Amino acid sequence: MNDIRRSILWVVFGFSMVLLWDQWQVYNGHKATFFPTPVPASATAANPAAPATPAAAQPADASVPAATGSAAAAGTVPEPGAAAAATRTQHTVSSDVLRLVIDSQGATIVRAELLKHDARTPPPKGEPTQPMVLLETDKQYAAQTGLVGTQLPNHTTPMTLTSSATTLADGQDSLELRFESPVLGGVKLVKVYTLQRGAYDIAVRHEAHNLGSAAIAPQLYHQLVRDGSVAGSATPFYSTFTGPVVYSSTAKYQKVEFSDLDKGKATFEKTAADGYVAMVQHYFASAWLLPDGARENYVDRVTVNNAARYRTGAISALPEVAPGQSQAVEARLFLGPQDEKLLERLTPGLELVKDYGWLTILAKPLYWLLEKIHGFVSNWGWSIVLLVVLIKAAFYWLNATAYRSMAKMKAINPRIMEMRERLKSNPQQMQQEMMKIYREEKVNPLGGCFPIMVQIPVFIALYWVLLSSVEMRNAPWVGWIVDLSTPDPFYILPFVMALTTVVQTALNPTPPDPMQAKLMWYMPLIFSVMFFFFPAGLVLYWITNNVLTIVQQAYINHSMGVPFQFNLPWSKK
């Protein structure tokens, strides 16, 4: 009876994993793996290697957010007409790590290229780098700012570049670009971008100059706006979160699903005194790192040119500006990779855009250890192998307990099989005899389960570390594995994975019931097939774990006198 219960539990666990995986695909905006439904047209992925933005391209024009407090609410900004479009210019600005396209309409960043990251995975050998594009007009993905209120400068207001240099020269540590708006409502808005060498965060200063005759109390908004496409995953079998994020020290990290915005059911902290707002995707993120002070957060869905656009932003009040005076606000715009060490240095909580989910408490120390190992071996593939070796060593005695229990079960399996055949017409006596054998041999049928179950969260956390780490992107291992973030092009690693899974299954005690025995073989093989579509780094991690498990389990079986038997259940007469 215990064998039956154990087999039923394994089957339920297996099918639960299938259903959970299917729902996880839906949760992350992909088609369901096993029960697909049509994807809306608005969710089509954009090409990350799109050509450079043409001069006449239109940036994302979203609504100006509604004013708060006593300021008048602003309505939807009309689309620019042909005359306005003809006078617009776009400025290409470069540092050593970023190339930006800044539109004169609102001095809005409408394209951001990450020069150190190739858009292709893996990049063709011998070809020049095609920079990874983060902000881009194809996705209507832009970083916008402006003043809230009627007739005040905002992200649709024409602005003029008054500085001359647009490229960070050799030997230069910073580059400053100054944009000025015309006077609207008695206010001139000056926007100053400062790019630093080697930095993915851009200092953005807004200066509100009161050129009118009365004091004003303007409000400033910072927002990111984009479409709902999901990009960055190589296959539909795995994904990380894509969408808006709000963070503060009180409410912490809050993700907002595109689907929740479509339904009007999004929940997030609407007032905060610190933190950031961000747009997150696999491996990369954009974020407004805002100064401390009271502000209102907003995450919503707007319609631009009859298409859905999603935005996240914050509105903050400037101190009162007297006539002839000005007030300035400093913020930073991050456009870059989810490099955990880099994110931790920029602002508290920004490292959480690298989303490990509910196992963050385990994943972060695992990443720390992986990064330390890489500091010695300088190869992420071998770092993965050594990390799994260390984890298996840490759990050696716990695993040994489980494998000894399995070895005992396998040793008495012939007696159980003979007894079941002899008493198959008397189930009650069969159960009594089985319990008697277990007591005589001091075997706990469930003794091998608990030690293994304890380790499952650790290996799931490691799975998310490898899936989320941008360091795996375009990182080679050996020979034909030139990118640990994409599937093995020749399917060699998945085949080895399936082979080691078969060997590992052979080392486990075979259930007496023929149907249960077949299920025990089918389930691992079914999940092995899924690994043909997984990134090579994840497959390498599972192969290493399987090989170490086989070695330890085979050693324990041998020490207990249990021979290695490779018996396929369906081959028996």
ZIWO-V60867 format. One record per backbone hydrogen bond with DSSP energy under -1.0 kcal/mol. NH is the residue of the N-H (numbers start at 1). CO is the residue of the C=O. Records with the same first field share a line. If there is no record, write none. Layout:
NH->CO + CO
This chain:
5->1
6->2
7->3
8->4
9->5
10->6
11->7
12->8
13->9
14->10
15->11
16->12
17->13
18->14
19->15
20->16
21->17
22->18
23->19
24->20
25->21
26->22
27->23
28->24
29->26
30->25
43->40
44->41
50->47
57->54
71->68
85->81
86->82
91->102
93->100
94->166
95->98
99->113
100->93
101->111
102->91
103->108
104->89
106->104 + 157
108->103
109->143
110->101
111->101
112->135
113->99
114->132
115->97
117->114
119->130
127->124
132->114 + 117
134->112
140->137
141->136
142->225
143->109
144->223
146->221
147->153
148->219
152->149
157->154
159->104
160->180
162->178
168->94
172->169
175->195
177->193
179->191
180->160
181->189
184->187
187->184
188->209
190->207
191->179
192->205
193->177
194->203
195->175
197->173
199->196
202->333
203->194
204->331
205->192
206->329
207->190
208->327
209->188
210->325
211->186
216->321
220->316
221->146
222->314
223->144
224->312
225->142
226->310
227->139
243->280
245->278
246->254
247->276
252->248
254->246
256->244
261->257
262->258
263->259
265->260
272->295
276->247
277->288
278->245
279->286
280->243
281->284
285->336
286->279
287->334
288->277
289->332
290->275
293->273
295->272
296->315
297->270
298->313
300->311
302->309
304->307
307->304
309->302
310->226
311->300
312->224
313->298
314->222
315->296
316->220
318->218
321->216
324->210
325->322
327->208
329->206
331->204
332->289
333->202
334->287
335->200
336->285
338->283
339->337
343->339
344->340
345->341
346->342
347->343
350->347
352->349
353->350
354->351
355->353
360->357
362->359
363->359
364->360
366->362
367->363
368->364
369->365
370->366
371->367
372->368
373->369
374->370
375->371
376->373
377->373
378->374
383->379
384->380
385->381
386->382
387->383
388->384
389->385
390->386
391->387
392->388
393->389
394->390
395->391
396->393
399->395
400->396
401->397
402->398
403->399
404->400
405->401
406->402
407->403
408->404
409->405
410->406
411->407
412->408
416->412
417->413
418->414
419->415
420->416
421->417
422->418
423->419
426->423
430->426
431->427
432->428
433->429
434->430
435->431
436->432
437->433
438->434
439->435
440->436
441->437
443->438
447->444
449->446
450->446
453->449
454->450
459->455
460->456
461->457
462->458
463->459
464->460
465->461
466->462
467->463
468->464
469->465
472->469
473->470
475->472
477->481
481->478
482->480
484->475
486->483
491->488
495->491
496->492
497->493
498->494
499->495
500->496
501->497
502->498
503->499
504->500
505->501
506->502
507->503
508->505
517->513
518->514
519->515
520->516
522->518
523->519
525->521
526->522
527->523
528->524
529->525
530->526
532->529
533->530
536->486
537->484
539->535
540->536
541->537
542->538
543->539
544->540
545->541
546->542
547->543
548->544
549->545
550->546
551->547
552->548
553->549
554->550
555->551
556->552
557->553
558->554
559->555
560->556
561->558
562->557
567->565
571->568
572->569
